[in-house]
Amino acid sequence: MDRASAYLEETRAFGELIRTADQSTPVPACPGWTIEQLFRHVGRGDRWAAQIVRDRMDSFLDFRSVEAGKPPPDLDDAISWLNGGAQRLVDAVELTGAETPVWTFLGPRPANWWIRRRLHENAVHRADAAIALGADATVPADVAADGIEEFLERIAIRAGADGAPLPIEGSDTVHLHATDPGLESGGEWTIALDGGQISWAHEHGKGTVALRGAASELLLAMTRRVRVGDTGIALFGDESVWQRWLDRTPL
């Protein structure tokens, strides 16, 4: 998958949803936010990441310092601003160098880490907007599978931080199986505890709890955008283990 192209496409799709939306529509997945606020959040976030990469920053950038961080008042111009922010990040990574280390909230990472992060941020927020507007929230299978993996990578680093309880206890395991054609072993994940840390591997298994369904629905369920019972996902095993996972995983 070409993540940069997927990122630009997800951003364009998000903008097209916004173009015909009532900007005051509440977004259930982001309590207290409207479509307009979600739009501003996504657009400014892309420009924030682009500025971090362009300036090869090694520390946090205050959101108030983001260049052109507010969309213009005209909606068509605002959508161009949105798409321009995503392109700005892609261009910044190319100019800076994909492997150049820059600041991230997980510590220094190669600049192209931000393209992957923003791809999945925008894909899930596009789904948020689609759910709010009654539109199709499906994330392409290859993007969703990569989103699941990126989510797991972040959880493996952040889970249990500052004394928070881990999302898996004892010998429990969580198994995810995306059924989309073409994903093969890349569409299965078994998550467990290893030495007090979250670990995961691409392998088939039953798991203390197992979820089987489309990658898009698995991603949106993991990120608490949809309830498993409202999807085509089949859940096997101990549902309380899944609920604990949801309750204790950071977003």
N, C-alpha and C positions, 0 to 999 in steps of 0.2 A: 504494500500500500504506500502511495506517495502521500505522506502526512501533510505536507504543505498544500498540495492541491485539495485534499479532503478538508483541511481547515478553511481554505478560502471558500469552498463550496458550502460547507455548513454555515459559514457566516453569511453568505449570499442568501441561503434558504431562510435563515433567521430574519434577515432584512425584508424579504418578500412577505413573510408572515406579518411583520409589523406594518407594512405598507397599507394593508387593508383592515387593520385592527382598530377597535376602539381603544385608544391609548389609556383609558382609565380602567380597563378590565383588570380585576384582581387576578393574581397568579397564585393559585393554591399551594404550589410547591415552595413558594418563597413568601411566607406569611407577612402581610403588611406592605407588599410590593404590588405595583401595577405593571402593566405591560410597558409603559413609558419608563418606569424606574428600572425594570429589568434590562431594557434596551440601553439605557445610559450606563448601567453596570457593565454590560458586555463590551460596549464600545470603548469605554474608558479603560477597561482591563486590558484590551488588546494594545492600546497605545502606551499604557504603563509598562507592559512587558517589552514592547518595541524599544522604549526609551532605555530600559535597563540593559538590553542587549546592545543597542547602538553605542551607549556610553560606557559599555563594559563595566558596569557598576559592581562593586563588591559589598554593597550594603543596601538596606531597604530604601526604596523610593517612596516618599510621601505621596499619597494619591492626589493631594492638592497641588503637587508640583508637576503633574502630567501635562505636557504640552498639548494644546488644543483638546483638553480633556472633556469639554462640553460640546454636545451636538448643536448644530445650527437650528433655528426655530422651524424652518421649512422642512416638512417631512421627507421630501425627496432628497434634499440636501443632507439631511440627517442620515439617511440610508447610505448615501455616498460616503459620508464621514465614517460610518460603520465599516463599510467595505475597505475604505482607505486605511483604516487602522490595522486591519488584518494584513493587508498588503505591506504596510509599513513594517510589521514584525518579520514577515518573510524576507523582505529586502534587507532588514537589519542583520538577520542571521547570515545571509549570503555575504554581506559586506564585512561583517565582524569575523566570520569564520564559524562554521557549525560546531567545532570542537573547542572554541574559545571559552574558558570558564567565566561564568557570570554569577551574580547573586540569584538565589532562589530561596523560598521559604523552607527548603530541605537542606540548605547549605549550598556551596558552590557546585554548579552543574554545567555541562556544555551548553552553549547558547541554543542549540536546536532542541534542548529539553523544553524550552518555552513554547515551541510550535506544537509539540505533542500535548502539553498541558492546556494550551488555549484551544486546540482542536476539541478536546473532550469537555472543557468548560463550555464552549459554545454549542457543542452537540447536545449536551444535557439541557442547557438553557433554551435551545431551540425547542426541545421536547417540552420543557416547562411552558413555553408560550403556546405551543400547539395544544397541549392539554387544556390550558386556560381558555383557548379559543375554539375548542371542539374540532381541531384539525388533526391530521395524521401525525402522530408523534414518533413514528418508527425511525430508528437510527440504522443506517446501512450496516449489514452484518459484520463486515470487516472492521468498520469504525467502532462498532459496539464491542466486539471481541477485544480490540486493542484498548478500548476504554475500561473494560473490566480489568485487564492486566495492569494498566496504569494506576487504577484505583487500588489494586492489591499491592502494587509496589509502594504507593504512598502509605498505605495502612501498615505495611511491614516496618516502615521507618517510624511512623508516628504513634501507633497503637501503644497504649500504656504509658505515654509520656506524662510527666508530672504526677505520677502515682495513680493515674486513671486505671480502672479495671480493664484487663484484656478482654477482647471480644470472644475469645475461645478459652475454655477451661479444661484442665486435665487432659484426658485422651480424646476429647471430642474433636471431630473434624467436620468441615463443610465441603461438600462437593458440588461443583457447578458444571453442567453439561449443556453447551449450546448446540442445538440440533441443526443449525443452518448448513446447507450443502457447502462443501469446500473448506470448512474450517478444520476438519480432521482433529488431530490431537491438540491443535492450537485452540480448540474450542472446549477443552476440559481443564478444570483446575481443582486440585485438592488442597485445602487450606488446613493447617494444623499448627500446634505449638511445638517449637523446637528450642530447647534451652531457655524457655521463658520468653521467646520471641515468636512473632507470627512468621510462618514460612508457607510457601505454596509451590506446587509443581504441576506441570502438565501431565496428568496421569488419570487413568480411569479408576474409579473406586466407588464404593457405596456411600461412605461418609455417615457420621452420626445423623446428619441431615443432608439430603441431596435435592437439588433443584434441577429440573430438566425442561428446557424450552428455548425459544428464540433468543439469540444474543441480545437483541434490542430490549426485550422484556426483562432479561436477567440484569442488564445494566441499569435499567430504570428502577427495578426492584431493589437492587443493591444500594442505589443512591437515594432510596426512599421517595421516589417520584410516583410510584404506583404500588399498590398492595398486591401481593402474590395472588390473592383470591380474585382479583379483578383482571387477571391475565390468563394466558393459556399455559402458564408454567405448572408443571406437575411437581409437587413437593412430597418427598418420601422421608420417613424417619421422624426424629424428634423436633417438632416445630418450635419448641422453646429454645433450642440451640440457635435456630435461625433468628428468632426474635431477640435473643441476647446479642447476636452479631450485629443486628440493625441498631440496637440501643447503644452499643458501645463503639461503633466505628465512626471516626470523624469524617466530615465532608471537606 
